[in-house]
Amino acid sequence: MRQFLRAAVLVFLPVVCASAWAQQPAPSSPDSTGTQSEHGSRGNDNDVLLAGAAKLYYSAKSAGLTGFDCSVHPDWLRLIQSSETDTTVTESGENVLLLKSVAINLHARMNGGSAVEWVQPSNSSKPLDKASADMLGQMHKAIEETLMGFMQFWTPFVDGSIVPPDSKGIEIRHSPSGPILLLKQPDAIVMEVFSNEMVLKEFRIVTGGKMIDLTPSYDSTDDGLLVSRFVAHVGPANTSATEVREMDVEIYYQTIGDFPIPSRLNVEVVGTGTFNLKLDSCRVNPAT
């Protein structure tokens, strides 16, 4: 179990930088990359290109969604079996029943400040032994890290910030297969690879000596492309393929109050463990 927790933290740690576009300040002088992103026709063309790309994607911000609240039901049996390779555990096992007695709620906020509520039943008549208490503590941390990490990387893909608002400070390379966006900051390098149809094919960030490479997939909706899957490769910035971890995330949606929000998350750290999380009894928080 401890190995699985470390893997989950490793995967999600750098992804908070995915909103770097939105935080990039405008430069005080023309861009030196040759894209002329602040002055000239090339910069104007790039701005038009990005504005058109932004319209292709579903935007929770434009739709008026500020957050949602859901009950969360992990598949505890699958998690224990996948992380401990213990096929003898059953639905009626002591640890599974104990975990099922915990009430979990996700308070998701699109502008940050999301939180996970973990409520264990009162056991004053039968206090938990140390092994059970430790197990609950580890699972609490694992679920919280997973859900908070998910919100960090999912939100930029659905609030419109994954496509920069303009080309200021960004190098844009026009390859035969589509544009490549490159942003260099003192503490991070961000790259986005688009197809010629401006569908984002790859998102890569290098920061703090770590690298994460995301390959997203989308569902086509009436309101634009909605991210439905990520395949992530995470590891040290300079490493061999054997040191890179792979994580697959599948996102299924439900519609509440005209807003698509997650109904199920399947998160697998390949070779380490699997989170299957069901979200129900949801309420949405529209902008007022």
C-alpha positions in Angstrom: 0.0 0.0 0.0 2.8 2.5 0.8 4.3 1.9 -2.6 1.0 2.8 -4.2 0.7 6.0 -2.2 4.1 7.1 -3.3 3.2 6.5 -6.9 0.0 8.5 -6.7 1.8 11.5 -5.2 4.5 11.3 -7.8 2.0 11.4 -10.6 0.0 14.3 -9.4 2.7 16.6 -7.9 3.7 18.5 -11.0 0.3 18.7 -12.8 -0.8 21.8 -10.8 1.4 23.7 -13.3 -1.0 22.9 -16.1 -2.6 26.3 -15.8 0.7 28.1 -16.5 -0.8 29.7 -19.6 -3.2 31.7 -17.6 -0.5 32.8 -15.2 2.0 33.9 -17.8 2.5 37.7 -17.7 2.7 39.7 -20.9 6.3 40.6 -21.8 7.3 44.3 -21.9 9.1 43.9 -25.3 8.5 42.0 -28.5 9.0 38.3 -28.3 12.5 37.2 -29.3 11.4 33.8 -30.6 10.6 35.0 -34.1 6.8 34.5 -33.7 6.3 38.3 -33.3 3.6 37.4 -30.8 3.2 41.0 -29.5 3.7 42.9 -32.8 3.3 42.2 -36.4 1.1 40.1 -38.6 2.5 36.8 -37.5 1.5 37.6 -33.9 -2.0 38.6 -35.0 -2.3 35.4 -37.0 -1.3 33.4 -34.0 -3.8 35.2 -31.8 -6.6 34.4 -34.3 -5.4 30.8 -34.4 -5.6 30.4 -30.6 -9.0 32.2 -30.3 -10.4 29.8 -32.9 -8.9 26.8 -31.0 -10.4 27.9 -27.7 -13.9 27.7 -29.2 -13.5 24.1 -30.0 -13.4 23.0 -26.4 -16.1 22.8 -23.7 -15.6 25.6 -21.2 -17.1 25.2 -17.7 -16.3 28.9 -17.1 -18.3 30.0 -20.2 -21.1 27.7 -19.2 -21.2 29.2 -15.7 -20.1 26.2 -13.6 -18.2 27.2 -10.4 -18.1 23.8 -8.7 -20.0 20.7 -7.6 -20.4 18.5 -4.6 -20.7 14.7 -4.8 -20.6 11.6 -2.7 -17.7 9.3 -3.6 -17.8 5.5 -3.6 -14.4 3.8 -4.2 -14.3 0.2 -5.3 -12.3 -0.8 -2.2 -12.0 -4.4 -3.2 -10.4 -3.6 -6.5 -8.1 -1.1 -4.9 -6.9 -3.6 -2.2 -6.4 -6.4 -4.7 -4.6 -4.2 -7.2 -2.2 -2.6 -4.7 -1.5 -5.6 -2.6 -1.9 -8.3 -5.2 -4.0 -10.2 -2.6 -6.6 -12.1 -4.5 -8.0 -13.7 -1.3 -9.7 -10.5 -0.2 -13.5 -10.5 -0.6 -16.3 -8.0 -0.4 -17.1 -9.3 3.1 -13.5 -9.0 4.3 -12.9 -7.0 7.4 -10.9 -4.2 5.8 -13.4 -3.8 2.9 -16.4 -3.6 5.3 -14.6 -1.0 7.4 -13.7 1.1 4.4 -17.3 0.9 3.1 -18.5 2.4 6.4 -16.6 5.7 5.7 -18.6 8.5 4.1 -16.6 10.4 1.5 -17.6 13.7 -0.2 -15.8 15.7 -2.9 -16.3 19.5 -2.8 -15.0 20.4 -6.2 -14.3 24.1 -7.0 -13.3 25.1 -10.4 -11.2 28.1 -9.2 -9.3 26.1 -6.7 -10.0 25.3 -3.0 -11.4 21.8 -3.6 -11.6 19.6 -0.6 -12.3 16.0 0.3 -14.5 15.2 3.4 -13.8 11.9 5.1 -16.1 10.9 7.9 -15.5 7.7 9.8 -18.4 6.2 11.8 -18.2 6.4 15.6 -16.8 3.2 17.1 -16.7 4.2 20.8 -17.9 0.7 21.8 -15.2 -1.0 19.8 -12.1 1.2 19.3 -10.0 0.4 16.2 -6.8 -1.5 16.6 -3.6 0.1 15.4 -3.5 -2.0 12.1 -7.0 -0.9 11.2 -6.4 2.7 12.1 -3.2 2.8 10.1 -5.0 1.2 7.1 -7.8 3.8 7.3 -5.2 6.6 7.5 -3.4 5.3 4.4 -6.6 5.0 2.4 -7.7 8.4 3.5 -4.5 9.9 2.2 -4.6 7.9 -1.0 -8.2 9.0 -1.9 -7.5 12.6 -1.0 -4.3 12.7 -3.1 -6.1 11.1 -6.0 -9.1 13.4 -6.0 -7.1 16.6 -5.4 -4.6 15.6 -8.1 -7.5 14.8 -10.5 -9.0 18.3 -9.9 -5.6 19.9 -10.5 -5.1 18.5 -14.0 -8.8 18.1 -15.1 -9.8 21.7 -14.4 -7.6 23.4 -16.9 -8.9 21.1 -19.6 -12.5 22.0 -18.9 -12.4 25.7 -17.8 -10.8 27.0 -21.0 -7.3 27.7 -19.7 -5.6 24.9 -21.5 -5.5 27.1 -24.6 -3.7 30.4 -23.9 -5.8 33.5 -24.4 -3.1 35.0 -26.8 0.4 34.4 -28.0 2.2 36.9 -25.8 5.4 35.3 -24.5 4.8 32.0 -26.3 6.8 30.5 -29.0 4.6 29.0 -31.7 6.1 26.6 -34.2 4.1 25.7 -37.2 4.9 22.1 -38.2 3.3 20.0 -41.0 1.3 18.1 -38.5 0.1 21.1 -36.5 1.2 24.0 -34.3 3.5 23.4 -31.3 3.2 25.9 -28.4 6.3 26.4 -26.1 6.4 28.4 -22.9 9.7 28.8 -21.0 9.5 30.0 -17.4 12.2 30.2 -14.8 10.8 27.1 -13.0 9.0 25.2 -15.8 8.9 24.4 -19.5 5.5 23.8 -21.0 4.8 22.4 -24.4 1.5 21.7 -26.2 1.2 19.8 -29.5 -1.9 20.3 -31.6 -3.1 18.7 -34.8 -3.9 20.8 -37.8 -7.5 20.8 -36.6 -6.3 22.4 -33.3 -7.1 19.3 -31.3 -4.6 19.1 -28.4 -2.6 15.8 -28.8 0.1 16.2 -26.1 0.7 18.3 -23.1 4.2 18.2 -21.5 5.6 20.0 -18.6 9.1 19.8 -17.0 9.4 21.4 -13.6 11.3 20.7 -10.4 13.4 18.0 -12.0 10.2 16.0 -13.0 8.5 15.5 -16.3 4.9 14.7 -17.0 3.6 14.0 -20.5 -0.2 13.8 -21.0 -2.0 12.4 -24.0 -5.7 13.4 -23.8 -8.7 12.1 -25.6 -12.1 13.8 -26.0 -15.8 13.3 -26.3 -17.5 15.4 -28.9 -20.5 17.3 -27.4 -22.8 20.0 -28.5 -20.8 22.5 -26.4 -17.4 21.4 -27.7 -14.7 18.8 -27.0 -14.8 17.4 -23.5 -11.8 15.5 -22.2 -12.6 11.9 -21.4 -9.2 10.2 -21.0 -5.6 10.9 -20.1 -2.6 8.6 -20.6 0.2 10.1 -18.5 3.9 9.3 -18.3 5.7 10.7 -15.3 9.3 10.5 -14.1 12.5 12.5 -13.7 13.2 15.1 -16.4 16.2 13.1 -17.7 15.6 9.5 -17.4 15.3 6.1 -19.2 12.1 4.6 -20.2 12.3 2.0 -17.4 12.1 4.8 -14.8 8.9 6.4 -16.2 5.6 5.5 -14.7 2.4 5.2 -16.8 -1.0 6.3 -15.5 -4.3 5.9 -17.3 -7.3 8.0 -16.3 -10.8 7.5 -17.7 -13.5 10.0 -17.0 -17.2 9.3 -17.4 -19.8 12.1 -17.2 -23.3 12.7 -15.9 -25.3 15.8 -16.7 -26.6 17.8 -13.6 -28.4 21.1 -14.2 -27.1 21.2 -17.8 -23.5 20.8 -16.7 -21.4 17.7 -17.5 -19.5 16.6 -14.4 -17.7 13.4 -13.6 -19.8 10.4 -12.7 -17.0 7.8 -12.6 -13.2 8.0 -12.5 -11.0 5.0 -13.3 -7.4 5.7 -12.4 -4.7 3.1 -12.9 -1.0 3.5 -12.1 0.3 0.7 -14.3 1.9 -2.1 -12.3 1.0 -0.5 -8.9 -2.8 -0.1 -8.3 -6.2 0.9 -9.5 -8.7 3.5 -8.2 -12.3 3.1 -9.5 -14.4 5.9 -8.0 -18.2 6.4 -8.5 -19.6 9.9 -7.9 -23.3 10.3 -7.1 -25.8 12.4 -5.2 -24.2 15.4 -6.9 -25.2 19.1 -6.7 -23.8 21.7 -9.0 -22.8 25.3 -8.1 -23.7 27.6 -11.0 -22.4 31.2 -11.2 -24.8 33.7 -9.8 
